[in-house]
Amino acid sequence: MADWGGDEGASYLSEVAEPHREPTTSPPEVAVQMASERIANALRIDADTQVISRHKRRFIKGMPWSMQTSYYPWDLVDRGAKLLLSSLVIAEGMVKYLADTLNIRQVGYRDWITVRTPGKDEVYFFGLPPDGRVPVYEIFRTAFDQTGMPIRLTVTVFPADRNQFIVNIGDVPDD
C-alpha cells in the first residue's frame, strides 16, 4: 500500500532541490487563534475553537516562492504535542513528530486547489503587480489520521507567475 502521508516541508524541498535551485524556508511564526468557520469545517471542530497556526515563507534562490500556514486543533496540545506551540523548526517534520508523540499516523490528505486575486500581503511578499493581473494558487490540504479524523489544515499560496503543478498519483514513470 502506498504511503500518502507525506510531510509538506520534505515535499517542497524535494520538488525544488535541483542543482540550479537553492530552497530556503523562514522560521515558523507560531500563533494561537480562534478558528474561522473555514478552518473549523476542515478540521471538524467548532468555530471559535482555539487552533495553533504555524506560518512560514519559502524561497528559491532568495526569490519568494510560496507562503504556507498549517492549522492544528488545540486538542493535539492537550494530548501532549507541546512542540506545536514552539517557534523552533521541528527537524523530523510534523507528520513524524505527531506519530512519535501521539501515535497519530497521517494516512492521507485531500487537496482543494483554487485560483484567486492576491491580497495586499501577497502582492507585497511576492512582488506582484497591485492590479491583480497575476493571480495566486491557493491549496487547502486537509490531512487525515488512521481513524479518518483531520489532524491538520495546510493552506499554501503560490504566485501563478513562477509556479506550475504536475500531479502524479499511482505508478507513473519519471520524466
RAVENJO-V836321 format. One record per pair of residues at least 4 apart in sequence whose ideal C-beta (glycine too) atoms are under 7 Angstrom apart, sorted by sequence separation. I is the first residue (numbers start at 1). GAP is how many residues later the second one is. D is the distance in whole Angstrom. If there is no record, write none. Layout:
[[I,GAP,D] [I,GAP,D]]
This chain:
[[6,4,7] [7,4,7] [8,4,6] [9,4,7] [10,4,6] [11,4,6] [12,4,7] [13,4,5] [17,4,7] [35,4,4] [36,4,7] [37,4,6] [38,4,7] [39,4,6] [45,4,5] [59,4,6] [72,4,5] [74,4,6] [75,4,6] [77,4,6] [90,4,6] [92,4,4] [93,4,7] [94,4,6] [95,4,6] [96,4,6] [97,4,6] [98,4,5] [99,4,7] [118,4,4] [120,4,6] [121,4,6] [122,4,6] [129,4,6] [144,4,6] [145,4,5] [159,4,6] [168,4,4] [6,5,5] [16,5,5] [35,5,4] [40,5,5] [59,5,6] [60,5,5] [76,5,4] [77,5,6] [92,5,6] [99,5,6] [118,5,5] [123,5,5] [129,5,6] [144,5,7] [158,5,4] [17,6,6] [40,6,6] [59,6,6] [98,6,4] [99,6,5] [122,6,7] [128,6,5] [144,6,6] [145,6,5] [16,7,4] [40,7,4] [57,7,7] [58,7,5] [77,7,6] [83,7,6] [90,7,5] [123,7,5] [143,7,7] [144,7,7] [35,8,7] [43,8,7] [58,8,5] [76,8,6] [77,8,6] [118,8,7] [142,8,5] [143,8,5] [40,9,6] [143,9,4] [13,10,5] [35,10,6] [37,10,5] [57,10,5] [58,10,7] [118,10,6] [12,11,7] [95,11,5] [142,11,5] [35,12,6] [39,12,6] [56,12,6] [72,12,5] [35,13,7] [140,13,7] [141,13,4] [34,14,5] [35,14,5] [55,14,4] [83,14,6] [118,14,7] [122,14,6] [54,15,7] [117,15,4] [140,15,6] [34,16,6] [35,16,5] [53,16,5] [54,16,5] [81,17,6] [118,17,7] [138,17,7] [139,17,5] [32,18,6] [33,18,6] [53,18,5] [117,18,6] [118,18,5] [116,19,6] [138,19,5] [32,20,6] [33,20,6] [51,20,5] [52,20,5] [81,20,5] [115,20,5] [116,20,6] [51,21,6] [80,21,6] [81,21,6] [136,21,5] [137,21,5] [30,22,7] [31,22,5] [51,22,6] [52,22,7] [80,22,6] [115,22,6] [116,22,6] [136,22,6] [51,23,6] [79,23,5] [136,23,5] [137,23,6] [30,24,5] [50,24,4] [113,24,6] [114,24,5] [136,24,6] [49,25,7] [52,25,7] [134,25,6] [135,25,5] [28,26,5] [29,26,5] [76,26,7] [113,26,5] [134,26,6] [137,26,7] [28,27,7] [134,27,5] [28,28,5] [43,28,7] [45,28,6] [111,28,6] [112,28,4] [26,30,5] [43,30,5] [111,30,5] [25,31,5] [26,31,4] [128,31,6] [39,32,5] [52,32,5] [109,32,5] [110,32,5] [25,33,5] [52,33,6] [109,33,6] [126,33,4] [109,34,4] [23,35,7] [24,35,5] [109,35,7] [122,35,6] [108,36,5] [23,37,6] [106,37,5] [107,37,6] [22,38,7] [107,38,7] [21,39,5] [22,39,5] [106,39,6] [107,39,5] [21,40,6] [105,40,6] [104,41,5] [105,41,5] [16,44,5] [106,45,6] [12,46,6] [104,47,6] [98,53,7] [30,55,6] [67,55,7] [30,56,7] [30,57,5] [67,58,6] [28,59,6] [8,60,7] [27,60,6] [28,61,7] [64,61,5] [27,62,6] [64,62,5] [64,63,7] [57,68,7] [72,80,6] [71,81,7] [70,82,5] [71,82,5] [10,83,6] [9,84,6] [70,84,4] [7,86,4] [68,86,6] [69,86,5] [7,87,6] [7,88,4] [68,88,4] [5,90,6] [66,90,6] [67,90,5] [66,91,6] [66,92,5] [65,97,7] [42,98,7] [5,100,7] [42,100,5] [5,101,3] [5,102,5] [4,103,7] [5,103,6] [4,104,4] [4,105,7] [44,105,7] [44,106,6] [43,107,5] [42,108,6] [43,110,6] [42,111,4] [39,114,6] [8,146,6]]
